[in-house]
Amino acid sequence: MKKTLLTLLVVTAAVTFTNSVVVAEVQSLRGAELDTLSAKPARMKLMEVEGGIERSYKEQPPMVPHEVDKYEVNLKLNGCMKCHSPQTYEKEKSPKIGDSHFLDRDGNKLETLSARRYFCNQCHAPQLKGEPLVENTFQGRK
């Protein structure tokens, strides 16, 4: 009985594998054939803006006007706080982190940065100098 079951499983696997190999050409969801590699995207420069990048709408988190690739942000260290903490922002001539980043979810003021706001790059991101992929007519309220 065990040999029959094992033989049946092996035959089924062999038939399934053979059928999957004979499948027609692979196509993308857009219908194009996938026989060539896509072109490497152009390397874009970072948009460094003195004084910061203008916001598109009232509650938008500020965008980062400088390089952040080498900043370390983990559970033990937050590289953004070297310049933006309440203790260092004046000396570094940087914007101070918002007071809202020191509130817990119940609105209580904390002595340290809230865990909900600790990973800065969840909301704040550097911008690249690039052409838009699609036309954008968005007009935010100011």
C-alpha positions, 0 to 999 in steps of 0.5 A, spaced: 500 500 500 505 504 501 509 503 495 503 504 491 501 511 494 509 513 493 509 511 486 502 515 485 505 521 488 512 520 484 508 519 477 503 525 479 509 530 481 513 528 474 506 529 470 505 536 473 513 538 472 513 536 465 506 540 464 509 546 467 515 546 463 511 546 456 508 552 458 508 558 452 512 564 453 511 568 459 508 575 459 507 581 463 500 583 465 501 589 460 501 583 455 509 585 453 513 579 452 519 578 458 524 576 453 529 582 455 531 586 461 528 592 462 533 598 462 537 601 468 533 607 471 537 613 470 541 616 476 538 622 479 541 627 483 538 629 490 534 635 490 538 639 495 534 645 497 536 651 502 531 652 507 527 646 505 522 643 500 515 647 500 509 643 502 504 641 498 498 641 503 497 643 510 499 637 514 504 634 510 510 632 513 517 636 511 521 633 506 528 632 507 532 637 503 539 633 504 542 626 503 540 621 508 543 614 505 548 614 511 544 616 517 543 610 521 536 609 524 535 603 529 533 601 536 539 604 539 541 610 534 537 615 531 542 619 526 537 624 525 537 627 532 544 629 531 542 635 528 534 636 529 534 634 537 532 640 541 539 640 544 542 640 538 538 644 533 540 651 534 548 649 534 547 645 527 542 651 524 537 645 523 529 645 524 528 642 531 524 636 531 516 638 532 513 638 539 508 633 536 514 627 536 514 628 544 507 626 545 504 619 546 498 616 543 494 619 549 497 626 548 501 626 554 508 629 553 514 625 554 521 626 556 524 623 550 522 621 542 515 617 542 516 610 539 511 612 534 515 617 531 522 614 532 523 612 525 523 619 521 524 616 514 517 613 515 514 620 514 520 624 512 523 622 505 529 626 501 526 628 494 530 626 487 530 631 481 526 627 476 521 628 471 514 626 473 512 619 471 505 621 469 502 628 469 500 631 476 495 637 477 494 636 484 493 643 488 494 642 495 490 647 500 495 652 504 
